[in-house]
Amino acid sequence: METMIDPTIQEKINVWLNGNFDEETKAEIAGMQERGEHETLSDAFYKNLEFGTGGLRGIMGAGSNRMNRYTLGMATQGLCNYLKQNFPGEQVKVAIAHDSRNNSDLFARISADIFSANGIKVYLFEALRPTPQLSFAIRHLGCQSGVVVTASHNPKDYNGYKVYWNDGAQVTAPHDKNIIAEVNKITSIDEVKFEANNDNVAMVGAELDEAYMDEVLKLSISQEAIKNQHDLKIVYTPLHGTGITLVPEVLARFGFTNVHVVEEQAKPDGNFPTVVYPNPEEKEAMTLALKKAAELDADLILATDPDSDRVGIAVKNLKGEFILLNGNQTGAILINYLLQAWQKAGKLTGKEFIVKTIVTTDLIKEIAESYGVKHYETLTGFKYIAEKIRELEGQEVYIGGGEESYGYMIGDFVRDKDGISACALIAEMAAVAKDNGQSLFEMMTEMYTKYNFYKEELVSFTKKGQRGAEEIQQMMAEMRANPPQSIAGSPVIEVSDFKLSTCKNLISGEETKLGLESSNVLQYLTEDGSKISARPSGTEPKIKFYISVNEPLASKADFDATEQKLNQKIEQILVDLKLK
């Protein structure tokens, strides 16, 4: 029996078929109707594509729940209205960049047209550029806002639109909610000013590249080691994304002379033809880079995602095999290296700080404490790290920070995660290790012997549809109501509920305030230092469990045995929490 389309959805479809929409869009909808693609049509129209706290993200195509010129247009018009209310009497300026995805350049141009039609001055990048460069451009050009057209590492059918504020960071409270309210007031495409005023649009490119790269070069601390190890063998892949525009050039300017780009993935291509997901977290995405590294007997593999705000790396282990490091490992080695280098250069004055998110390894906290450097924790998301920098500006000095999902930010000239500068500093770190007769892996094991061997695991569960969302809420409610007494044989001594912003010590019964804005995250800490965090995703029907365990590491010879012990502990935690 043929499924009928819900009458309210059909009503929305009719608005698009009869409204002020272009013929191509109408033909796409009519085609779906003729082919009886009711499920696809329903999904495309059953709701409006939600403008969330970070912006838009969705599958491209015709429909109110799709990413297209109209949903993008209404979002941009709402943002224009908000900017004009917020900066009355000022010439409002915005910067716009885009990645390598299909339609990204088109969506960037449509956004520029709408901003310009609203009397807003636009700085539009002439071609694709990394997201961190957009963040940099906002402050460099004195803009009040900026947008980047990207869907990060999502599959190729997706695109999106991220909104930034005048400090170069993604919007946070109160602007995030206020922009959403303004966007929601736009109910028809007839309210959108699509007709460009080209006098308000300036193209930018090379000058911004130079200004940005100058800042990245200032981050270098160990020029001597790079001079000695300039021919360090590096394999780099941009995974068909924007990294190709800057990473090879930045590495060359740092002084690296032996960089090999994975040619099959060098050309920007929104179809991402050589990978399933263009995500450096996925081993599959690294296949070609690993192959090239083995052929060349390389020292280091670097990979950036399509908008180049995240970086994945691979290094040789003690047996000479390439292994991928996770985001916690890379982040910890980076912070360790930066603090070591700052101390050696006599730059630590007691005013410095680092930042990590609440689900990122506590090893970073231990490292900072050992150097007498302050550390701060934020909710998940780089906008919160940027917010902390803004709060402390002029009082304390930010060195670096990061989150477990492969995002790092060194220095504060960019206010978002930055895969370009991270690539440069990771390469420098590898050069320093080699100069000391070590590999990066050995540098990591040395860090583990000094502090503790930390091992992290992320487990995700996807629960589809409305029922799935309810199941996730039920899981969180159950964990709040009945926290486990012990996990993997170790008593639970502390429960932090970020929704209530409280931390309860189960031994003393004492409750303390967490001092962060409310977020639906629950965290258990056990007596042996294991930490388990439960966090439903804000953008997908997913719940994530972050598991962190640690053990002392006596020497690098004990690495495999200690890792085995930690893996067993993680397995036991998964069993105890019924996560497998």
VEXKOLTI-843078 format. One line per 3 residues: for each residue x negated, y negated, z of C-alpha. Coordinates in steps of 0.05 Angstrom, whole numbers, plus 5000, padded with zeros to 4 digits. Layout:
// residues N
X Y Z ~ ...
END
This chain:
// residues 580
5000 5000 5000 ~ 4973 4931 4981 ~ 4955 4887 5040
4991 4821 5039 ~ 4956 4757 5058 ~ 4980 4723 5121
5026 4664 5102 ~ 4986 4612 5141 ~ 4922 4635 5105
4959 4632 5038 ~ 4979 4561 5055 ~ 4906 4542 5064
4888 4577 4998 ~ 4943 4536 4963 ~ 4914 4471 4990
4847 4489 4957 ~ 4880 4511 4892 ~ 4922 4448 4886
4877 4397 4922 ~ 4821 4352 4900 ~ 4771 4409 4891
4728 4422 4830 ~ 4750 4471 4776 ~ 4694 4520 4790
4717 4528 4863 ~ 4789 4537 4841 ~ 4769 4589 4789
4729 4628 4842 ~ 4791 4631 4888 ~ 4838 4648 4830
4790 4704 4809 ~ 4792 4735 4879 ~ 4868 4732 4877
4872 4765 4809 ~ 4825 4820 4831 ~ 4867 4832 4894
4808 4818 4939 ~ 4854 4803 4998 ~ 4805 4820 5053
4751 4775 5024 ~ 4801 4718 5013 ~ 4828 4725 5083
4758 4722 5112 ~ 4742 4661 5069 ~ 4803 4622 5094
4828 4649 5161 ~ 4791 4593 5199 ~ 4747 4533 5186
4672 4544 5186 ~ 4655 4523 5256 ~ 4609 4464 5266
4573 4489 5328 ~ 4524 4456 5376 ~ 4468 4464 5325
4508 4451 5261 ~ 4536 4498 5208 ~ 4517 4568 5186
4556 4615 5143 ~ 4563 4657 5080 ~ 4562 4615 5016
4624 4613 4972 ~ 4692 4581 4963 ~ 4737 4575 5025
4745 4538 5090 ~ 4704 4591 5127 ~ 4647 4589 5077
4586 4545 5067 ~ 4601 4501 5006 ~ 4600 4428 4984
4667 4415 5019 ~ 4654 4446 5087 ~ 4585 4414 5085
4616 4348 5062 ~ 4666 4345 5119 ~ 4612 4360 5170
4567 4306 5140 ~ 4624 4255 5140 ~ 4638 4269 5214
4564 4260 5229 ~ 4563 4194 5190 ~ 4622 4169 5231
4588 4188 5296 ~ 4522 4156 5278 ~ 4556 4090 5260
4594 4090 5326 ~ 4530 4105 5364 ~ 4485 4054 5331
4530 3994 5318 ~ 4498 3936 5282 ~ 4436 3977 5264
4413 4002 5196 ~ 4422 4076 5209 ~ 4368 4120 5177
4367 4196 5167 ~ 4316 4245 5139 ~ 4337 4307 5099
4298 4370 5083 ~ 4315 4438 5056 ~ 4286 4508 5051
4281 4559 4993 ~ 4350 4589 4998 ~ 4399 4589 4940
4437 4523 4937 ~ 4393 4491 4992 ~ 4369 4436 4944
4441 4424 4921 ~ 4468 4420 4992 ~ 4411 4372 5012
4429 4327 4953 ~ 4504 4328 4970 ~ 4487 4309 5042
4443 4252 5017 ~ 4500 4227 4971 ~ 4549 4225 5030
4502 4191 5078 ~ 4484 4139 5025 ~ 4557 4127 5008
4569 4111 5081 ~ 4515 4057 5080 ~ 4463 4100 5114
4390 4098 5091 ~ 4366 4167 5069 ~ 4296 4195 5065
4304 4257 5022 ~ 4245 4305 5014 ~ 4231 4312 4939
4224 4388 4944 ~ 4230 4444 4996 ~ 4193 4433 5062
4186 4469 5129 ~ 4236 4452 5183 ~ 4182 4427 5232
4163 4374 5180 ~ 4235 4348 5182 ~ 4230 4342 5257
4164 4304 5249 ~ 4192 4258 5195 ~ 4250 4234 5239
4203 4202 5289 ~ 4151 4182 5238 ~ 4202 4144 5196
4241 4116 5256 ~ 4306 4153 5238 ~ 4366 4160 5284
4382 4230 5258 ~ 4363 4283 5208 ~ 4388 4347 5177
4354 4408 5148 ~ 4390 4456 5101 ~ 4370 4526 5123
4397 4591 5151 ~ 4329 4609 5180 ~ 4318 4685 5172
4391 4704 5157 ~ 4407 4749 5097 ~ 4406 4715 5028
4483 4704 5025 ~ 4478 4653 5081 ~ 4461 4580 5086
4466 4529 5140 ~ 4455 4458 5164 ~ 4419 4438 5228
4428 4369 5259 ~ 4373 4330 5295 ~ 4373 4268 5338
4326 4208 5339 ~ 4272 4243 5380 ~ 4264 4296 5326
4298 4350 5368 ~ 4362 4388 5352 ~ 4421 4354 5384
4436 4367 5457 ~ 4490 4342 5505 ~ 4527 4296 5501
4515 4286 5426 ~ 4526 4359 5407 ~ 4597 4362 5433
4612 4290 5410 ~ 4590 4305 5339 ~ 4634 4368 5339
4694 4325 5360 ~ 4681 4276 5303 ~ 4672 4331 5252
4738 4363 5275 ~ 4774 4297 5263 ~ 4760 4303 5188
4819 4344 5164 ~ 4816 4334 5089 ~ 4762 4329 5036
4795 4265 5013 ~ 4764 4232 5074 ~ 4694 4249 5050
4655 4196 5012 ~ 4621 4238 4959 ~ 4602 4181 4912
4527 4166 4923 ~ 4497 4097 4931 ~ 4428 4112 4903
4400 4046 4928 ~ 4403 4078 4997 ~ 4363 4140 4978
4286 4142 4981 ~ 4249 4204 4960 ~ 4191 4226 5006
4137 4278 4999 ~ 4061 4272 4996 ~ 4054 4214 5046
4094 4254 5098 ~ 4053 4317 5084 ~ 3988 4278 5098
4015 4245 5162 ~ 4040 4312 5188 ~ 3976 4350 5171
3934 4296 5205 ~ 3972 4310 5270 ~ 3963 4386 5262
3888 4377 5252 ~ 3884 4338 5318 ~ 3906 4401 5354
3842 4438 5337 ~ 3798 4448 5399 ~ 3745 4498 5376
3715 4470 5312 ~ 3648 4502 5327 ~ 3678 4572 5328
3714 4559 5262 ~ 3649 4535 5230 ~ 3616 4600 5252
3674 4643 5231 ~ 3701 4604 5172 ~ 3703 4668 5130
3750 4702 5180 ~ 3793 4746 5134 ~ 3865 4722 5139
3926 4750 5101 ~ 3985 4703 5098 ~ 4056 4712 5073
4110 4658 5069 ~ 4163 4712 5056 ~ 4188 4672 4995
4198 4611 5038 ~ 4173 4540 5051 ~ 4108 4559 5087
4072 4562 5020 ~ 4077 4486 5016 ~ 4033 4475 5077
4003 4536 5112 ~ 3947 4551 5062 ~ 3929 4477 5058
3928 4469 5134 ~ 3885 4531 5143 ~ 3837 4504 5091
3833 4437 5126 ~ 3819 4472 5192 ~ 3759 4502 5157
3782 4573 5139 ~ 3753 4594 5071 ~ 3778 4666 5065
3854 4663 5064 ~ 3892 4712 5021 ~ 3965 4698 5004
4011 4757 4990 ~ 4024 4739 4917 ~ 4089 4780 4911
4119 4736 4966 ~ 4085 4670 4950 ~ 4139 4642 4904
4198 4609 4940 ~ 4260 4650 4923 ~ 4328 4649 4957
4341 4721 4936 ~ 4282 4745 4978 ~ 4270 4801 4928
4215 4840 4965 ~ 4248 4845 5034 ~ 4314 4867 5066
4312 4810 5116 ~ 4262 4752 5110 ~ 4246 4758 5183
4174 4765 5210 ~ 4203 4802 5271 ~ 4221 4860 5225
4165 4910 5209 ~ 4196 4921 5140 ~ 4186 4848 5121
4112 4855 5137 ~ 4101 4917 5092 ~ 4065 4881 5035
4023 4839 5082 ~ 4001 4901 5121 ~ 3984 4936 5055
3941 4877 5032 ~ 3907 4871 5100 ~ 3889 4945 5098
3860 4938 5028 ~ 3818 4877 5048 ~ 3801 4901 5118
3828 4834 5143 ~ 3821 4806 5214 ~ 3890 4775 5220
3960 4775 5187 ~ 4004 4713 5191 ~ 4077 4711 5167
4126 4653 5170 ~ 4202 4658 5161 ~ 4237 4620 5103
4240 4553 5139 ~ 4172 4563 5172 ~ 4192 4547 5243
4173 4618 5267 ~ 4111 4660 5258 ~ 4097 4734 5265
4027 4763 5270 ~ 3991 4829 5263 ~ 3922 4847 5292
3878 4908 5295 ~ 3883 4950 5359 ~ 3824 4985 5392
3830 5042 5341 ~ 3825 4993 5283 ~ 3899 5001 5263
3942 4940 5248 ~ 3998 4930 5298 ~ 4050 4875 5301
4050 4833 5364 ~ 4118 4811 5391 ~ 4136 4739 5407
4120 4746 5481 ~ 4050 4772 5467 ~ 4033 4719 5416
4062 4664 5461 ~ 4022 4687 5521 ~ 3956 4692 5484
3968 4623 5454 ~ 3982 4590 5521 ~ 3923 4627 5552
3877 4603 5496 ~ 3902 4531 5499 ~ 3893 4526 5575
3825 4558 5572 ~ 3803 4511 5516 ~ 3832 4449 5551
3796 4468 5615 ~ 3731 4479 5578 ~ 3738 4412 5544
3750 4379 5612 ~ 3820 4356 5590 ~ 3860 4384 5649
3876 4326 5696 ~ 3934 4356 5737 ~ 3987 4320 5695
3994 4373 5642 ~ 4052 4422 5634 ~ 4076 4479 5591
4148 4503 5579 ~ 4180 4570 5566 ~ 4252 4594 5562
4285 4636 5617 ~ 4282 4700 5575 ~ 4209 4692 5555
4154 4731 5590 ~ 4134 4709 5661 ~ 4062 4724 5642
4061 4653 5614 ~ 4082 4626 5683 ~ 4025 4666 5716
3974 4639 5667 ~ 3996 4567 5678 ~ 3993 4575 5754
3922 4603 5751 ~ 3900 4539 5715 ~ 3938 4494 5762
3982 4472 5704 ~ 4056 4459 5717 ~ 4106 4503 5681
4180 4490 5668 ~ 4235 4538 5647 ~ 4293 4520 5602
4353 4554 5572 ~ 4342 4591 5507 ~ 4331 4544 5448
4277 4495 5429 ~ 4324 4436 5437 ~ 4318 4447 5512
4242 4449 5509 ~ 4245 4383 5470 ~ 4293 4355 5521
4243 4371 5577 ~ 4188 4334 5539 ~ 4234 4274 5529
4250 4274 5604 ~ 4176 4275 5624 ~ 4150 4228 5570
4100 4178 5597 ~ 4093 4216 5664 ~ 4065 4284 5644
4027 4313 5584 ~ 4057 4370 5544 ~ 4006 4422 5521
4050 4475 5489 ~ 4108 4522 5498 ~ 4150 4575 5465
4203 4628 5466 ~ 4202 4703 5456 ~ 4236 4699 5388
4171 4680 5353 ~ 4176 4605 5363 ~ 4119 4562 5388
4106 4488 5393 ~ 4037 4461 5406 ~ 4032 4386 5420
4093 4341 5419 ~ 4090 4306 5351 ~ 4142 4357 5327
4201 4369 5373 ~ 4221 4437 5347 ~ 4187 4504 5339
4131 4498 5288 ~ 4104 4557 5248 ~ 4054 4514 5211
4014 4489 5270 ~ 4022 4557 5304 ~ 3990 4592 5244
3931 4543 5248 ~ 3920 4553 5323 ~ 3929 4628 5320
3875 4630 5265 ~ 3830 4586 5308 ~ 3842 4632 5367
3822 4692 5325 ~ 3758 4655 5304 ~ 3741 4641 5377
3752 4715 5394 ~ 3707 4737 5336 ~ 3655 4686 5357
3654 4720 5425 ~ 3648 4789 5392 ~ 3721 4806 5404
3784 4818 5364 ~ 3849 4782 5382 ~ 3874 4847 5410
3815 4851 5457 ~ 3828 4779 5477 ~ 3898 4801 5495
3875 4862 5536 ~ 3825 4817 5573 ~ 3884 4772 5591
3923 4832 5616 ~ 3866 4855 5660 ~ 3860 4785 5690
3935 4778 5704 ~ 3979 4838 5692 ~ 3999 4880 5632
4069 4854 5614 ~ 4112 4892 5566 ~ 4179 4866 5539
4236 4898 5501 ~ 4298 4867 5470 ~ 4361 4910 5461
4420 4881 5422 ~ 4491 4907 5416 ~ 4536 4880 5361
4611 4883 5377 ~ 4654 4863 5317 ~ 4715 4819 5316
4761 4794 5371 ~ 4760 4861 5407 ~ 4684 4859 5407
4682 4789 5438 ~ 4729 4814 5493 ~ 4684 4875 5505
4624 4829 5513 ~ 4660 4785 5564 ~ 4682 4848 5601
4610 4873 5604 ~ 4587 4807 5634 ~ 4645 4806 5684
4628 4877 5706 ~ 4554 4861 5716 ~ 4572 4799 5756
4621 4835 5800 ~ 4578 4897 5811 ~ 4503 4882 5806
4461 4945 5811 ~ 4428 4960 5879 ~ 4364 4985 5846
4338 4993 5775 ~ 4287 5046 5754 ~ 4275 5063 5827
4260 4991 5849 ~ 4309 4951 5892 ~ 4342 4890 5860
4319 4831 5903 ~ 4346 4772 5865 ~ 4406 4757 5820
4406 4692 5779 ~ 4473 4672 5748 ~ 4461 4615 5700
4535 4607 5689 ~ 4543 4587 5762 ~ 4473 4558 5763
4456 4597 5826 ~ 4401 4645 5847 ~ 4417 4693 5904
4363 4728 5944 ~ 4393 4795 5962 ~ 4345 4806 6021
4355 4740 6057 ~ 4424 4725 6029 ~ 4399 4655 6013
4428 4620 5952 ~ 4390 4566 5913 ~ 4410 4521 5855
4378 4536 5787 ~ 4380 4463 5763 ~ 4397 4480 5691
4462 4467 5653 ~ 4511 4524 5655 ~ 4499 4582 5607
4528 4652 5605 ~ 4464 4689 5625 ~ 4454 4738 5682
4385 4758 5708 ~ 4363 4813 5756 ~ 4294 4814 5788
4269 4877 5822 ~ 4218 4887 5877 ~ 4165 4914 5828
4170 4851 5785 ~ 4215 4878 5731 ~ 4264 4827 5702
4328 4843 5663 ~ 4368 4787 5630 ~ 4436 4795 5597
4456 4742 5547 ~ 4515 4741 5498 ~ 4495 4706 5433
4527 4638 5421 ~ 4530 4647 5346 ~ 4543 4721 5333
4587 4776 5365 ~ 4525 4803 5400 ~ 4500 4815 5471
4425 4817 5483 ~ 4387 4849 5540 ~ 4316 4825 5552
4274 4873 5593 ~ 4207 4855 5622 ~ 4162 4902 5662
4090 4896 5685 ~ 4033 4936 5716 ~ 3961 4920 5733
3911 4939 5677 ~ 3844 4962 5706 ~ 3805 4959 5641
3816 4961 5566 ~ 3801 5036 5567 ~ 3866 5044 5607
3908 5006 5556 ~ 3943 5066 5525 ~ 3958 5101 5591
3985 5037 5623 ~ 4027 5022 5561 ~ 4056 5092 5565
4075 5080 5638 ~ 4109 5014 5620 ~ 4147 5047 5563
4173 5100 5611 ~ 4195 5046 5659 ~ 4233 5010 5603
4266 5076 5583 ~ 4289 5087 5655 ~ 4317 5016 5659
4357 5029 5594 ~ 4385 5094 5624 ~ 4401 5063 5692
4438 5004 5660 ~ 4474 5051 5611 ~ 4444 5015 5552
4428 5079 5514
END
